[in-house]
Amino acid sequence: MGKPFSFIHCADLHLGEPLSGLRDGSGGPWAEALREAGNKAFENVVNIAIDRKVNALLIAGDVYNSENHSLAAQIAFARELYRAALAHIEIFIVHGNHDPLESGWNAEIPMVPSVHVFSADDVEGVPIHVKNETVAMVYGMSYKTNHVTENLVRRFHKKDDKLFSIGMLHTEVGVSESPYAPCTIEDLRVAGMDYWALGHIHTRQIISTEPYIVYPGNIQGLDKSETGPRGCYLVNVGEYGTVEMEFIETDMMRWVDWSIDISSFAQVEDLWQYLNKKRSLLRGKVGHSMIVRLIFTGRSPIAHGITSPEGMEYILATLNDKEKFHHNFCYFAEIKDRTEPFIDFEKRKNLPDEIGTYLKTYESVENLSEGQKIKKIKEMIEKEPELLKYNEIRHRLSDEMLLRAFKKAKLSGVERLWEADQ
């Protein structure tokens, strides 16, 4: 039996790392918000720690990207740790593949005494105190270099069964060939920890509750692949070692995919009215500033116009122009074209001309099983004289890339034959 205590578990801050995938012209009124999103997200983490009166703040790796740990980012980080220290919060940090201690970490700003950065030489055990009483032990180990192929978990051993034990590590669980301290779930269980505070995977997940094996994800989404809420876990440990967890959002900019079926729009003006109405609803639903990727699907006569390079640029510029004066804004970063061509391929293939012949040939491959289809496409590539010039590139093409290209070839082939016949 011990004293209850609480801690915040966060990871993958990537402070100073610019948000990627933003279009040219992103220097509008939201430029500062985009630039400061990571720093503000960590400020939110510390605000939560102070407001909830936690005893410890655990940061499980990748505070920075080694190439982007600017002095400004370091100052911002140190300032927030100082705020946490003033609130009597103990701080524990392990370094990961993006901020290894020897090859990428050159901090110029000194840390406050309540910060413990774990060594890269071996596992250390450091206590958490509540009113001068030790309530838990935190075991951790940092990366020395960007790549660590050793299973570092095997170095972790619980030393006191009476104390709640927390393991901190930047690791990729379940990938044996990973260069990021690979381990298995069983390895983590054998070590005897009560809670594993992990980092490296940017999507939050609770792998196990016996013991707790937790990835909190990153505190701010960095690109369009990292949609949805980002944040940290607040962990309350009871006097008998019971664990209660609460995920709390910290992101300042929310990456959102907005899928729109254009099938019901016969005129571009109809689409505009829909976009203007629905984006207000989207803004209210999310309650965050957003970086939005529009995904057009379906089939409509307006598809060609709105998915041409000029059409997409016009739509993005016009939508963003109307967002300039919103506190919670939608920044429209990209349009993804997943529309279907406005053509009846079934009827068109039966006409006795080159396009009909092309579509019948295409269909003969399309109807094959996936394995046979890939084999057939590769055989076609091997016979194509133009592609023989690019032998090195051809061998880099994955099966998925080949299938995507094949799918696009249905319409692009018809369009080229049509243009050649005009």
C-alpha positions as MATLAB code, in Angstrom:
seq = 'MGKPFSFIHCADLHLGEPLSGLRDGSGGPWAEALREAGNKAFENVVNIAIDRKVNALLIAGDVYNSENHSLAAQIAFARELYRAALAHIEIFIVHGNHDPLESGWNAEIPMVPSVHVFSADDVEGVPIHVKNETVAMVYGMSYKTNHVTENLVRRFHKKDDKLFSIGMLHTEVGVSESPYAPCTIEDLRVAGMDYWALGHIHTRQIISTEPYIVYPGNIQGLDKSETGPRGCYLVNVGEYGTVEMEFIETDMMRWVDWSIDISSFAQVEDLWQYLNKKRSLLRGKVGHSMIVRLIFTGRSPIAHGITSPEGMEYILATLNDKEKFHHNFCYFAEIKDRTEPFIDFEKRKNLPDEIGTYLKTYESVENLSEGQKIKKIKEMIEKEPELLKYNEIRHRLSDEMLLRAFKKAKLSGVERLWEADQ';
ca = [
       0.000    0.000    0.000;
       1.325    3.450   -0.912;
       0.292    7.008   -1.561;
      -1.792    7.770   -4.666;
      -0.014    9.794   -7.317;
      -0.502   10.927  -10.886;
       1.565   11.665  -13.953;
       1.308   12.872  -17.540;
       2.666   10.573  -20.238;
       3.501   12.246  -23.548;
       5.930   11.537  -26.377;
       7.078   12.607  -29.835;
       6.918   16.365  -29.327;
       9.053   17.119  -32.406;
       9.418   20.739  -31.319;
      10.638   23.029  -34.064;
       9.540   20.597  -36.764;
       7.461   22.423  -39.412;
       4.120   20.937  -40.387;
       4.618   19.293  -43.767;
       2.516   19.034  -46.898;
       1.268   22.625  -46.834;
       0.713   24.279  -50.192;
       2.521   27.342  -51.473;
       0.902   30.498  -50.193;
       0.433   29.243  -46.645;
       1.887   32.514  -45.370;
      -1.527   34.008  -44.657;
      -2.943   35.103  -41.298;
      -2.570   31.531  -40.051;
       1.176   31.398  -40.720;
       2.130   31.940  -37.069;
      -0.396   29.358  -35.862;
       1.045   26.792  -38.270;
       4.603   27.656  -37.261;
       3.964   27.564  -33.510;
       1.609   24.562  -33.398;
       4.159   22.193  -31.828;
       5.324   24.633  -29.148;
       1.743   25.550  -28.270;
       0.798   21.872  -28.039;
       3.553   21.282  -25.478;
       2.422   24.380  -23.611;
      -0.989   22.685  -23.442;
       0.647   19.556  -22.004;
       2.245   21.578  -19.207;
      -0.993   23.479  -18.584;
      -2.767   20.149  -18.086;
      -0.011   18.914  -15.757;
      -0.283   22.056  -13.631;
      -4.093   22.244  -13.651;
      -4.450   18.569  -12.696;
      -1.701   18.898  -10.040;
       0.199   15.837  -11.241;
       3.368   14.655   -9.521;
       5.389   13.852  -12.632;
       5.681   14.560  -16.334;
       7.084   11.743  -18.494;
       8.372   12.533  -22.000;
       9.133    9.350  -23.932;
      11.478   10.520  -26.668;
      11.791   12.705  -29.762;
      11.615   16.052  -28.024;
      13.051   17.515  -31.230;
      14.125   16.412  -34.654;
      17.902   16.610  -34.446;
      18.129   18.762  -37.570;
      15.488   21.200  -36.319;
      16.301   21.732  -32.634;
      16.695   25.473  -33.039;
      17.636   27.704  -30.152;
      14.119   29.166  -30.206;
      12.596   25.674  -29.818;
      15.001   24.877  -26.974;
      14.117   28.101  -25.173;
      10.405   27.339  -25.530;
      10.947   23.813  -24.182;
      13.064   24.980  -21.240;
      10.515   27.668  -20.384;
       7.714   25.112  -20.165;
       9.806   22.756  -18.022;
      10.532   25.672  -15.695;
       6.789   26.317  -15.352;
       6.256   22.655  -14.493;
       9.100   22.752  -11.960;
       7.565   25.778  -10.241;
       4.459   23.632   -9.740;
       6.640   20.963   -8.021;
       6.290   18.522  -10.906;
       9.173   16.095  -11.395;
      10.159   15.652  -15.036;
      11.583   12.514  -16.675;
      12.908   12.405  -20.243;
      14.267    9.641  -22.471;
      15.659   10.446  -25.893;
      14.752    8.594  -29.072;
      15.847    8.204  -32.665;
      15.235   11.843  -33.620;
      17.061   13.331  -30.623;
      19.752   10.779  -29.652;
      22.142   11.884  -26.935;
      25.355   11.568  -28.932;
      24.571   12.217  -32.578;
      21.777   14.739  -32.550;
      21.238   16.256  -29.162;
      23.213   19.419  -28.456;
      21.067   21.319  -25.974;
      22.386   24.781  -25.265;
      19.785   25.705  -22.658;
      20.325   24.285  -19.140;
      17.495   22.317  -17.548;
      16.024   22.955  -14.124;
      17.168   20.550  -11.347;
      13.833   18.702  -11.273;
      14.451   17.379  -14.808;
      16.038   13.939  -15.124;
      17.353   12.939  -18.551;
      18.032    9.207  -18.640;
      21.454    8.009  -19.771;
      22.140    6.128  -22.994;
      24.698    3.868  -21.269;
      22.307    1.717  -19.266;
      18.918    1.670  -17.553;
      18.597    3.980  -14.569;
      16.002    3.943  -11.801;
      14.820    7.298  -10.412;
      12.115    7.757   -7.727;
       8.940    9.828   -7.871;
       8.231   11.574   -4.566;
       5.005   12.709   -2.949;
       5.544   14.835    0.176;
       9.100   13.509    0.510;
       7.931    9.891    0.290;
       8.968    7.624   -2.596;
       5.800    6.392   -4.304;
       7.169    4.942   -7.541;
      10.329    4.187   -9.488;
      10.834    5.302  -13.060;
      13.251    3.196  -15.116;
      14.499    4.600  -18.398;
      17.171    4.536  -21.057;
      17.858    6.945  -23.931;
      19.163    6.340  -27.443;
      22.842    7.009  -27.981;
      22.535    7.163  -31.781;
      19.711    7.383  -34.309;
      19.480    3.634  -34.742;
      19.411    1.127  -31.892;
      19.053   -2.490  -32.971;
      19.488   -3.917  -29.452;
      16.412   -5.054  -27.546;
      16.841   -2.549  -24.708;
      13.843   -3.900  -22.803;
      15.951   -6.861  -21.698;
      17.992   -4.455  -19.592;
      14.930   -3.402  -17.558;
      14.301   -5.141  -14.239;
      11.980   -4.131  -11.424;
      14.033   -3.769   -8.257;
      11.398   -3.140   -5.589;
       8.119   -5.071   -5.641;
       6.612   -2.672   -3.095;
       6.840    0.316   -5.405;
       4.828    1.034   -8.536;
       7.297    0.726  -11.417;
       7.240    2.699  -14.666;
       9.409    1.855  -17.669;
      10.247    4.606  -20.180;
      11.524    3.757  -23.650;
      11.349    4.880  -27.266;
      10.698    1.622  -29.078;
       8.895   -0.160  -31.886;
       7.010   -3.065  -30.389;
       6.500   -6.207  -32.437;
       8.861   -5.447  -35.334;
      11.874   -7.704  -34.865;
      14.026   -6.100  -37.571;
      13.278   -2.534  -36.501;
      16.232   -0.147  -35.965;
      14.287    1.425  -33.091;
      15.024   -0.722  -30.030;
      12.756   -3.594  -31.144;
      10.985   -5.726  -28.552;
       7.946   -7.932  -28.062;
       4.966   -7.607  -25.765;
       6.257  -10.606  -23.855;
       9.631   -8.869  -23.342;
       7.798   -5.917  -21.800;
       5.767   -8.163  -19.501;
       8.785  -10.121  -18.281;
      10.542   -6.918  -17.168;
       8.044   -6.573  -14.325;
       6.979   -2.955  -14.880;
       3.465   -1.880  -13.896;
       3.260    0.762  -16.624;
       5.295    1.142  -19.813;
       5.475    4.775  -20.977;
       6.490    4.305  -24.600;
       7.207    6.641  -27.488;
       7.884    6.416  -31.239;
       4.472    5.429  -32.655;
       2.540    8.617  -33.449;
      -0.911    7.074  -33.123;
      -2.071    6.456  -29.560;
      -2.747    2.904  -28.492;
      -3.017    0.912  -25.307;
      -1.380   -2.381  -26.244;
      -1.978   -4.075  -22.898;
      -3.457   -3.409  -19.463;
      -1.610   -6.247  -17.681;
       0.778   -4.531  -17.447;
      -0.104   -1.212  -19.017;
       1.816   -0.828  -22.282;
       0.957    2.553  -23.737;
       1.771    4.756  -26.708;
       0.214    8.219  -26.215;
       0.876    9.215  -29.837;
       2.276   12.632  -30.646;
       0.998   15.881  -29.122;
       0.497   17.587  -32.507;
      -0.138   15.988  -35.882;
       2.747   16.742  -38.235;
       1.284   15.917  -41.638;
      -1.855   14.804  -43.466;
      -1.354   11.164  -42.436;
      -1.819   12.143  -38.773;
      -5.506   13.036  -38.714;
      -7.695   13.170  -35.635;
      -7.053   14.295  -32.048;
      -3.500   14.285  -30.701;
      -2.534   14.603  -27.052;
      -1.280   12.942  -23.885;
      -2.450   10.567  -21.162;
      -3.216   11.608  -17.613;
      -2.554    8.568  -15.409;
      -3.856    8.306  -11.849;
      -2.367    5.521   -9.712;
      -4.303    4.504   -6.606;
      -2.847    3.467   -3.265;
      -3.136   -0.218   -4.271;
      -1.594    0.297   -7.698;
      -4.846    0.630   -9.621;
      -4.553    2.669  -12.804;
      -7.045    5.096  -14.312;
      -6.222    6.763  -17.621;
      -7.649    9.773  -19.424;
      -6.645   10.900  -22.896;
      -6.525   14.695  -23.169;
      -6.238   16.572  -26.458;
      -3.338   18.990  -26.826;
      -3.072   19.679  -30.567;
      -3.441   23.217  -31.831;
      -3.981   22.308  -35.482;
      -6.191   19.334  -36.339;
      -5.521   17.526  -39.618;
      -8.876   16.594  -41.156;
      -9.884   14.657  -44.262;
     -13.185   15.963  -45.665;
     -14.643   13.572  -48.218;
     -17.244   14.969  -50.637;
     -19.227   12.871  -53.110;
     -19.765   15.149  -56.123;
     -22.295   12.847  -57.815;
     -25.262   15.081  -56.937;
     -23.697   18.287  -58.269;
     -24.511   19.116  -61.887;
     -23.121   22.671  -61.667;
     -20.005   24.050  -59.994;
     -22.181   26.642  -58.247;
     -24.049   23.822  -56.484;
     -20.737   22.537  -55.127;
     -19.767   26.031  -53.909;
     -23.000   26.406  -51.959;
     -22.457   23.018  -50.368;
     -18.829   23.785  -49.427;
     -19.734   27.123  -47.853;
     -22.545   25.611  -45.805;
     -20.776   22.478  -44.642;
     -17.437   24.011  -43.692;
     -19.168   26.102  -41.029;
     -20.656   22.913  -39.616;
     -17.266   21.207  -39.787;
     -15.632   24.077  -37.910;
     -18.239   23.876  -35.164;
     -18.048   20.094  -34.904;
     -14.262   19.891  -34.559;
     -13.888   23.012  -32.386;
     -10.266   23.404  -33.506;
      -8.359   25.212  -36.158;
      -7.934   22.675  -38.923;
      -5.728   21.784  -41.852;
      -8.189   20.286  -44.296;
      -7.646   17.913  -47.186;
     -10.647   17.858  -49.514;
     -11.241   14.446  -51.056;
     -13.547   14.499  -54.070;
     -15.256   11.186  -54.885;
     -18.077   10.069  -57.149;
     -18.951   10.839  -60.749;
     -20.163   14.157  -62.163;
     -19.823   16.276  -65.319;
     -18.046   18.920  -63.211;
     -15.261   16.521  -62.168;
     -12.805   17.432  -64.899;
     -13.026   21.158  -64.149;
     -12.657   20.966  -60.387;
      -9.858   18.389  -60.422;
      -7.683   20.048  -63.060;
      -4.591   21.790  -61.613;
      -6.121   25.190  -62.332;
      -9.482   24.197  -60.880;
      -7.968   22.846  -57.654;
      -5.777   25.917  -57.199;
      -8.779   28.214  -57.645;
     -10.899   26.262  -55.157;
      -8.177   26.220  -52.488;
      -7.337   29.920  -52.898;
     -10.989   30.966  -52.788;
     -11.856   28.842  -49.757;
      -8.801   30.052  -47.837;
      -9.536   33.679  -48.679;
     -12.843   33.373  -46.796;
     -11.181   31.800  -43.723;
      -8.826   34.672  -42.918;
     -10.955   36.260  -40.238;
     -11.980   33.158  -38.260;
     -10.326   32.441  -34.904;
     -10.854   28.704  -35.435;
     -10.061   28.547  -39.116;
     -10.084   25.846  -41.770;
      -6.872   26.020  -43.752;
      -7.483   24.131  -46.996;
      -4.157   22.537  -47.897;
      -4.887   20.009  -50.620;
      -7.484   18.480  -52.900;
      -7.312   14.747  -53.513;
      -8.988   13.532  -56.693;
     -10.717   10.199  -56.209;
     -13.522   10.882  -58.648;
     -14.629    8.484  -61.344;
     -14.763    9.519  -65.002;
     -18.098   10.738  -66.346;
     -18.225    8.136  -69.065;
     -20.087    4.865  -69.510;
     -17.178    2.493  -70.107;
     -19.511   -0.477  -70.548;
     -21.221    1.102  -73.538;
     -18.086    2.733  -74.919;
     -16.099   -0.489  -75.135;
     -18.644   -1.978  -77.557;
     -18.023    0.651  -80.247;
     -15.843   -0.674  -83.124;
     -12.937    1.767  -82.845;
      -9.554    2.145  -81.119;
     -11.085    3.271  -77.824;
     -13.419    0.270  -77.774;
     -10.499   -2.077  -78.481;
      -8.419   -0.407  -75.774;
     -11.184   -0.802  -73.174;
     -11.721   -4.461  -74.045;
      -7.978   -5.112  -73.695;
      -7.925   -3.240  -70.410;
     -10.900   -5.248  -69.127;
      -9.184   -8.540  -69.983;
      -6.426   -7.620  -67.516;
      -8.722   -5.946  -65.000;
     -10.734   -9.135  -64.521;
      -7.691  -11.190  -63.525;
      -6.923  -12.010  -59.900;
      -4.641   -9.518  -58.168;
      -1.613  -11.808  -58.415;
      -2.209  -12.550  -62.100;
      -2.863   -8.864  -62.763;
       0.470   -7.807  -61.236;
       2.272  -10.508  -63.211;
       0.605   -9.376  -66.455;
       1.431   -5.697  -65.846;
       5.084   -6.566  -65.199;
       5.191   -8.597  -68.415;
       3.807   -5.602  -70.315;
       6.422   -3.321  -68.796;
       9.222   -5.716  -69.753;
       8.072   -5.564  -73.377;
       7.785   -1.777  -73.514;
      10.910   -0.320  -75.238;
      10.454    3.134  -73.703;
      10.522    1.773  -70.164;
      13.710   -0.215  -70.750;
      15.567    3.120  -70.524;
      14.523    3.381  -66.894;
      15.585   -0.044  -65.690;
      16.668    1.160  -62.224;
      13.363    2.924  -61.614;
      11.301   -0.036  -62.800;
      12.684   -2.259  -60.063;
      11.652    0.244  -57.419;
       7.985    0.022  -58.368;
       5.989   -1.810  -55.707;
       2.978   -3.963  -56.547;
       0.729   -1.322  -54.968;
       2.231    1.401  -57.183;
       1.703   -0.736  -60.276;
      -1.955   -1.365  -59.410;
      -2.572    2.344  -58.804;
      -0.998    3.233  -62.142;
      -3.041    0.534  -63.880;
      -6.279    1.921  -62.434;
      -5.452    5.434  -63.665;
      -4.600    4.067  -67.103;
      -8.247    3.303  -67.859;
      -9.256    6.940  -68.180;
      -5.911    8.411  -69.227;
      -5.644    5.906  -72.078;
      -9.116    6.763  -73.344;
      -8.373   10.494  -73.102;
      -5.138   10.164  -75.106;
      -6.799    8.117  -77.824;
      -9.657   10.618  -77.963;
      -7.277   13.588  -78.279;
      -5.230   11.822  -80.961;
      -8.375   11.271  -83.008;
      -9.435   14.932  -82.982;
];
